[in-house]
Amino acid sequence: MIDTDKKQTLRRARWLAGFAAGALLLPMAAHAETLQGALAKAYENNPTLTAARAGQRANDENVPIQKSYGLPDIGTQGSYDENIIVPGNSFNAPARSLSAGGQLTVPLYQGGAVRNAVRAARFRVEAGQADLRATEASIFSQVVGAYMDVIRDQAIVQLNQKNVSVLRTNLQATSDRFEIGDLTRTDVAQSEARLALAEGDLRTAEANLIASREGYIRLVGEAPVDLEAPPQLPNLPTTAEDAVAIALDSNPDIESANELVNASKADIGTAKSARAPKVSAILSGGYNNYLGSLDSGVPGVSVTQETSSAAAGVQVTLPIFTGGRRSAQVRQAQSRSSQAIEQYVEVERGVIAQTRGAYAAWQANERIIAATQQAVSANALSLEGVRAENSVGTRSILDILNAEQEYLNTQVQLVSAQRNSYVAAFSVLAAMGKAEARDLGIEGGALYDPAANYKRVKGQIWDWADDPAPQQQATDTRAVPPATAGVPVGPPPLPPQ
């Protein structure tokens, strides 16, 4: 009997250490979800991402807005007046009048204001596109974390369920031995207490699983169903130095900060342009019609009821003294440029620290996995040894309970380390700027291209070229049923090692 139990426990240890291989050999479920599928759904429907895209489209419009200040401005006005009371001493005051006019203003020279404002807007568009990439990588990192949280917590629930089952069997065996006088009431009480604690741990694990599934729903928009083992992550660096070198070249936060520095320098030029003269060409015309109500006041003398006018000229505006406002604006722009430069350094430092930290966490968890796999096997042997020694009276029931708890603890530590390792490895890719849709082979259609909208609107000069009324893009989750703590049958689909 002892040999049979020992073999079963050893098989159980090998099964736990070989989670990934077992998961890869499982037949695909009818509605199984892959990590790529979850990422694709979040890419399409996550509200943080769809909101960031809308914000970037709004950012694109700053370019045509700034360009418009250098383009001709055409305006018209018209009026109709009906004099209700005509002054008694106004013999020729018209009773009514109709007037219309128009003006064309063409900016000829703005001192570089338009040019620099357009340059700054373009730099900020590029910064916004980099920010959108960063948002995309952040959402993907959260989805990977949520995906792995569900897998981990499913495994922990399964382990706790098995532990409760084992402790119930132990309690029954202890009670039976107590009935025949082989054990004491203390042994039974210890078994009862340990079972009660295990049942409490199971409830906690189930609550954690529900929370993880709800977190997945929040990010992906759908409930997690039959999650498959995640794939091996591509292009992971061999050293932290390699990761940092790639991050400094490709991290979207660094790209955004660099473009904001360029934009701030263009803002200085815009501020300085306020001192320069402004030259505009103006063409205007007008038309008045008194609709036969204008009287000369002299019998038999007619008066022209219609008049027209036209004028053309050049307007020059030169600021002479503004109480120091222009210099203050230039100094303000220079200080903001200094701020942007320092913020670039701050972002760069943060990316370096983030990359190194993620790489260290990944490597540490890889070592933890290797050590914990050995601990699982060792604790399995230890548990069987304690049981065998208890059968001959050299070990107590408490020794068995402690050995079972240590075995469970190492199993939980193993699945947690496997989750942490995968998430940390993905964080390394994200810090390197290699965790975006274009890098991950996202399924489900064409990728969103923020440059497409910019190309569409950057040269738009028509004042009635509105977009359709805004519509919700992200899916809501009101119809998604509440998450439960049910777990699938079979070994958890943990990542390959």
SULKALIN-V654987 format. One record per residue. N is the residue number from 1. RES is the residue in one small letter. PSI is psi in whole degrees, -180 to 180 (NA if undefined). Layout:
n->N res->RES psi->PSI
n->N res->RES psi->PSI
//
This chain:
n->1 res->m psi->-41
n->2 res->i psi->-42
n->3 res->d psi->-41
n->4 res->t psi->-46
n->5 res->d psi->-41
n->6 res->k psi->-43
n->7 res->k psi->-40
n->8 res->q psi->-42
n->9 res->t psi->-39
n->10 res->l psi->-40
n->11 res->r psi->-39
n->12 res->r psi->-40
n->13 res->a psi->-44
n->14 res->r psi->-36
n->15 res->w psi->-43
n->16 res->l psi->-45
n->17 res->a psi->-24
n->18 res->g psi->35
n->19 res->f psi->-49
n->20 res->a psi->-48
n->21 res->a psi->-41
n->22 res->g psi->-40
n->23 res->a psi->-38
n->24 res->l psi->-23
n->25 res->l psi->-9
n->26 res->l psi->143
n->27 res->p psi->147
n->28 res->m psi->131
n->29 res->a psi->159
n->30 res->a psi->-37
n->31 res->h psi->37
n->32 res->a psi->145
n->33 res->e psi->134
n->34 res->t psi->164
n->35 res->l psi->-40
n->36 res->q psi->-39
n->37 res->g psi->-42
n->38 res->a psi->-42
n->39 res->l psi->-39
n->40 res->a psi->-41
n->41 res->k psi->-42
n->42 res->a psi->-39
n->43 res->y psi->-34
n->44 res->e psi->-35
n->45 res->n psi->-5
n->46 res->n psi->128
n->47 res->p psi->-31
n->48 res->t psi->-41
n->49 res->l psi->-44
n->50 res->t psi->-35
n->51 res->a psi->-40
n->52 res->a psi->-37
n->53 res->r psi->-43
n->54 res->a psi->-41
n->55 res->g psi->-37
n->56 res->q psi->-36
n->57 res->r psi->-38
n->58 res->a psi->-39
n->59 res->n psi->-36
n->60 res->d psi->-34
n->61 res->e psi->-15
n->62 res->n psi->-27
n->63 res->v psi->-55
n->64 res->p psi->-30
n->65 res->i psi->-47
n->66 res->q psi->-36
n->67 res->k psi->-34
n->68 res->s psi->-25
n->69 res->y psi->-14
n->70 res->g psi->4
n->71 res->l psi->160
n->72 res->p psi->149
n->73 res->d psi->119
n->74 res->i psi->130
n->75 res->g psi->151
n->76 res->t psi->159
n->77 res->q psi->154
n->78 res->g psi->155
n->79 res->s psi->155
n->80 res->y psi->128
n->81 res->d psi->136
n->82 res->e psi->114
n->83 res->n psi->113
n->84 res->i psi->-43
n->85 res->i psi->123
n->86 res->v psi->126
n->87 res->p psi->143
n->88 res->g psi->-28
n->89 res->n psi->8
n->90 res->s psi->93
n->91 res->f psi->-28
n->92 res->n psi->21
n->93 res->a psi->129
n->94 res->p psi->146
n->95 res->a psi->-25
n->96 res->r psi->161
n->97 res->s psi->150
n->98 res->l psi->128
n->99 res->s psi->150
n->100 res->a psi->150
n->101 res->g psi->166
n->102 res->g psi->157
n->103 res->q psi->137
n->104 res->l psi->122
n->105 res->t psi->125
n->106 res->v psi->111
n->107 res->p psi->126
n->108 res->l psi->-36
n->109 res->y psi->127
n->110 res->q psi->14
n->111 res->g psi->18
n->112 res->g psi->3
n->113 res->a psi->-47
n->114 res->v psi->-45
n->115 res->r psi->-48
n->116 res->n psi->-36
n->117 res->a psi->-39
n->118 res->v psi->-42
n->119 res->r psi->-45
n->120 res->a psi->-41
n->121 res->a psi->-39
n->122 res->r psi->-42
n->123 res->f psi->-39
n->124 res->r psi->-29
n->125 res->v psi->-45
n->126 res->e psi->-38
n->127 res->a psi->-41
n->128 res->g psi->-38
n->129 res->q psi->-39
n->130 res->a psi->-39
n->131 res->d psi->-37
n->132 res->l psi->-39
n->133 res->r psi->-41
n->134 res->a psi->-40
n->135 res->t psi->-41
n->136 res->e psi->-47
n->137 res->a psi->-37
n->138 res->s psi->-44
n->139 res->i psi->-43
n->140 res->f psi->-40
n->141 res->s psi->-41
n->142 res->q psi->-39
n->143 res->v psi->-44
n->144 res->v psi->-43
n->145 res->g psi->-44
n->146 res->a psi->-41
n->147 res->y psi->-47
n->148 res->m psi->-30
n->149 res->d psi->-43
n->150 res->v psi->-46
n->151 res->i psi->-45
n->152 res->r psi->-48
n->153 res->d psi->-30
n->154 res->q psi->-43
n->155 res->a psi->-41
n->156 res->i psi->-38
n->157 res->v psi->-44
n->158 res->q psi->-44
n->159 res->l psi->-42
n->160 res->n psi->-35
n->161 res->q psi->-44
n->162 res->k psi->-39
n->163 res->n psi->-43
n->164 res->v psi->-42
n->165 res->s psi->-43
n->166 res->v psi->-43
n->167 res->l psi->-32
n->168 res->r psi->-42
n->169 res->t psi->-42
n->170 res->n psi->-43
n->171 res->l psi->-41
n->172 res->q psi->-43
n->173 res->a psi->-40
n->174 res->t psi->-42
n->175 res->s psi->-41
n->176 res->d psi->-42
n->177 res->r psi->-31
n->178 res->f psi->-37
n->179 res->e psi->-31
n->180 res->i psi->5
n->181 res->g psi->11
n->182 res->d psi->-28
n->183 res->l psi->168
n->184 res->t psi->171
n->185 res->r psi->-29
n->186 res->t psi->-41
n->187 res->d psi->-42
n->188 res->v psi->-44
n->189 res->a psi->-40
n->190 res->q psi->-41
n->191 res->s psi->-40
n->192 res->e psi->-43
n->193 res->a psi->-44
n->194 res->r psi->-36
n->195 res->l psi->-42
n->196 res->a psi->-42
n->197 res->l psi->-41
n->198 res->a psi->-40
n->199 res->e psi->-37
n->200 res->g psi->-42
n->201 res->d psi->-37
n->202 res->l psi->-43
n->203 res->r psi->-40
n->204 res->t psi->-44
n->205 res->a psi->-40
n->206 res->e psi->-40
n->207 res->a psi->-40
n->208 res->n psi->-39
n->209 res->l psi->-43
n->210 res->i psi->-44
n->211 res->a psi->-40
n->212 res->s psi->-41
n->213 res->r psi->-38
n->214 res->e psi->-36
n->215 res->g psi->-38
n->216 res->y psi->-45
n->217 res->i psi->-41
n->218 res->r psi->-39
n->219 res->l psi->-41
n->220 res->v psi->-29
n->221 res->g psi->-3
n->222 res->e psi->160
n->223 res->a psi->145
n->224 res->p psi->125
n->225 res->v psi->121
n->226 res->d psi->60
n->227 res->l psi->132
n->228 res->e psi->165
n->229 res->a psi->137
n->230 res->p psi->153
n->231 res->p psi->166
n->232 res->q psi->133
n->233 res->l psi->137
n->234 res->p psi->156
n->235 res->n psi->37
n->236 res->l psi->141
n->237 res->p psi->158
n->238 res->t psi->-23
n->239 res->t psi->162
n->240 res->a psi->-35
n->241 res->e psi->-40
n->242 res->d psi->-41
n->243 res->a psi->-43
n->244 res->v psi->-41
n->245 res->a psi->-43
n->246 res->i psi->-39
n->247 res->a psi->-42
n->248 res->l psi->-25
n->249 res->d psi->-28
n->250 res->s psi->-10
n->251 res->n psi->128
n->252 res->p psi->-29
n->253 res->d psi->-39
n->254 res->i psi->-42
n->255 res->e psi->-43
n->256 res->s psi->-46
n->257 res->a psi->-37
n->258 res->n psi->-42
n->259 res->e psi->-33
n->260 res->l psi->-32
n->261 res->v psi->-46
n->262 res->n psi->-41
n->263 res->a psi->-40
n->264 res->s psi->-33
n->265 res->k psi->-38
n->266 res->a psi->-33
n->267 res->d psi->-33
n->268 res->i psi->-44
n->269 res->g psi->-38
n->270 res->t psi->-43
n->271 res->a psi->-41
n->272 res->k psi->-30
n->273 res->s psi->-18
n->274 res->a psi->-19
n->275 res->r psi->-18
n->276 res->a psi->157
n->277 res->p psi->154
n->278 res->k psi->129
n->279 res->v psi->131
n->280 res->s psi->145
n->281 res->a psi->137
n->282 res->i psi->131
n->283 res->l psi->126
n->284 res->s psi->158
n->285 res->g psi->155
n->286 res->g psi->160
n->287 res->y psi->134
n->288 res->n psi->140
n->289 res->n psi->122
n->290 res->y psi->4
n->291 res->l psi->40
n->292 res->g psi->9
n->293 res->s psi->-2
n->294 res->l psi->123
n->295 res->d psi->137
n->296 res->s psi->-20
n->297 res->g psi->-4
n->298 res->v psi->122
n->299 res->p psi->136
n->300 res->g psi->-4
n->301 res->v psi->120
n->302 res->s psi->158
n->303 res->v psi->141
n->304 res->t psi->127
n->305 res->q psi->-11
n->306 res->e psi->141
n->307 res->t psi->149
n->308 res->s psi->154
n->309 res->s psi->155
n->310 res->a psi->147
n->311 res->a psi->150
n->312 res->a psi->143
n->313 res->g psi->-179
n->314 res->v psi->133
n->315 res->q psi->128
n->316 res->v psi->127
n->317 res->t psi->124
n->318 res->l psi->112
n->319 res->p psi->131
n->320 res->i psi->-50
n->321 res->f psi->126
n->322 res->t psi->22
n->323 res->g psi->28
n->324 res->g psi->3
n->325 res->r psi->-41
n->326 res->r psi->-46
n->327 res->s psi->-39
n->328 res->a psi->-39
n->329 res->q psi->-38
n->330 res->v psi->-46
n->331 res->r psi->-38
n->332 res->q psi->-45
n->333 res->a psi->-38
n->334 res->q psi->-41
n->335 res->s psi->-39
n->336 res->r psi->-32
n->337 res->s psi->-41
n->338 res->s psi->-40
n->339 res->q psi->-44
n->340 res->a psi->-38
n->341 res->i psi->-44
n->342 res->e psi->-36
n->343 res->q psi->-33
n->344 res->y psi->-45
n->345 res->v psi->-41
n->346 res->e psi->-45
n->347 res->v psi->-43
n->348 res->e psi->-45
n->349 res->r psi->-44
n->350 res->g psi->-41
n->351 res->v psi->-42
n->352 res->i psi->-47
n->353 res->a psi->-42
n->354 res->q psi->-43
n->355 res->t psi->-47
n->356 res->r psi->-41
n->357 res->g psi->-43
n->358 res->a psi->-40
n->359 res->y psi->-43
n->360 res->a psi->-41
n->361 res->a psi->-40
n->362 res->w psi->-49
n->363 res->q psi->-40
n->364 res->a psi->-44
n->365 res->n psi->-30
n->366 res->e psi->-41
n->367 res->r psi->-37
n->368 res->i psi->-40
n->369 res->i psi->-48
n->370 res->a psi->-44
n->371 res->a psi->-40
n->372 res->t psi->-32
n->373 res->q psi->-40
n->374 res->q psi->-39
n->375 res->a psi->-38
n->376 res->v psi->-48
n->377 res->s psi->-42
n->378 res->a psi->-41
n->379 res->n psi->-31
n->380 res->a psi->-45
n->381 res->l psi->-40
n->382 res->s psi->-43
n->383 res->l psi->-45
n->384 res->e psi->-35
n->385 res->g psi->-41
n->386 res->v psi->-41
n->387 res->r psi->-42
n->388 res->a psi->-42
n->389 res->e psi->-32
n->390 res->n psi->-34
n->391 res->s psi->-21
n->392 res->v psi->6
n->393 res->g psi->6
n->394 res->t psi->-6
n->395 res->r psi->147
n->396 res->s psi->170
n->397 res->i psi->-37
n->398 res->l psi->-36
n->399 res->d psi->-41
n->400 res->i psi->-46
n->401 res->l psi->-41
n->402 res->n psi->-40
n->403 res->a psi->-40
n->404 res->e psi->-38
n->405 res->q psi->-41
n->406 res->e psi->-38
n->407 res->y psi->-45
n->408 res->l psi->-43
n->409 res->n psi->-42
n->410 res->t psi->-34
n->411 res->q psi->-45
n->412 res->v psi->-41
n->413 res->q psi->-36
n->414 res->l psi->-50
n->415 res->v psi->-32
n->416 res->s psi->-41
n->417 res->a psi->-38
n->418 res->q psi->-41
n->419 res->r psi->-48
n->420 res->n psi->-37
n->421 res->s psi->-45
n->422 res->y psi->-44
n->423 res->v psi->-41
n->424 res->a psi->-39
n->425 res->a psi->-40
n->426 res->f psi->-35
n->427 res->s psi->-34
n->428 res->v psi->-47
n->429 res->l psi->-41
n->430 res->a psi->-43
n->431 res->a psi->-31
n->432 res->m psi->-6
n->433 res->g psi->24
n->434 res->k psi->29
n->435 res->a psi->44
n->436 res->e psi->173
n->437 res->a psi->-38
n->438 res->r psi->-21
n->439 res->d psi->-22
n->440 res->l psi->2
n->441 res->g psi->46
n->442 res->i psi->133
n->443 res->e psi->164
n->444 res->g psi->14
n->445 res->g psi->-173
n->446 res->a psi->147
n->447 res->l psi->153
n->448 res->y psi->130
n->449 res->d psi->104
n->450 res->p psi->-24
n->451 res->a psi->-24
n->452 res->a psi->-44
n->453 res->n psi->-39
n->454 res->y psi->-44
n->455 res->k psi->-33
n->456 res->r psi->-38
n->457 res->v psi->-15
n->458 res->k psi->-29
n->459 res->g psi->14
n->460 res->q psi->124
n->461 res->i psi->1
n->462 res->w psi->130
n->463 res->d psi->-3
n->464 res->w psi->25
n->465 res->a psi->60
n->466 res->d psi->156
n->467 res->d psi->164
n->468 res->p psi->160
n->469 res->a psi->139
n->470 res->p psi->141
n->471 res->q psi->151
n->472 res->q psi->131
n->473 res->q psi->-40
n->474 res->a psi->149
n->475 res->t psi->142
n->476 res->d psi->165
n->477 res->t psi->17
n->478 res->r psi->-33
n->479 res->a psi->-8
n->480 res->v psi->126
n->481 res->p psi->152
n->482 res->p psi->145
n->483 res->a psi->150
n->484 res->t psi->176
n->485 res->a psi->14
n->486 res->g psi->145
n->487 res->v psi->147
n->488 res->p psi->161
n->489 res->v psi->140
n->490 res->g psi->172
n->491 res->p psi->147
n->492 res->p psi->146
n->493 res->p psi->67
n->494 res->l psi->161
n->495 res->p psi->156
n->496 res->p psi->148
n->497 res->q psi->NA
//
